[in-house]
Amino acid sequence: MPESQMIMYEEEYQELSVIIQKLLKESNSNSIFLVDKNGQLIASCGDTENLDSTSLASLTAGNIAATGGLAKLIGEKEFSILFHEGEKDNIHLSIIAQRVILVVIFDQRSSLGLVRLRVKKASEEIKGIFNNLIKRIEESKDDETPFAEITDDDIDSLFK
């Protein structure tokens, strides 16, 4: 499926929020972000008040894109998991369903092993939601919308 804008329904958004909140608790992380590969923030939870989430989402997508370029140079399709270790905080990035990026920020209260274990489980749940969302979008494309039969001429005649 080509990269395109996706419509997020309230139901799926709530399901994603529940999953990342559960992941936050189970992985003992500071904050979690779900970002699309275009750099748009989908959902977040945890200690996010002191973070510029727009910049984080954009830089995360750029990081994944740059790393994807490196992967192609060595003959890989992409690196599905990235880890950045800092003095105080760490960032674990994982690509889910080749469409979204799960960003987990954690400190010494957690461990990389625990984060990876919990992310693996949450990723499967998130992947299922996005697969269902894609099916839902494809099915709705088949349904006629009330605006499908309106032409440019109809719109022009309204404003004359």
Order of alpha helices (4+ residues) and beta strands (2+ residues): alpha-beta-beta-alpha-beta-beta-beta-alpha-alpha
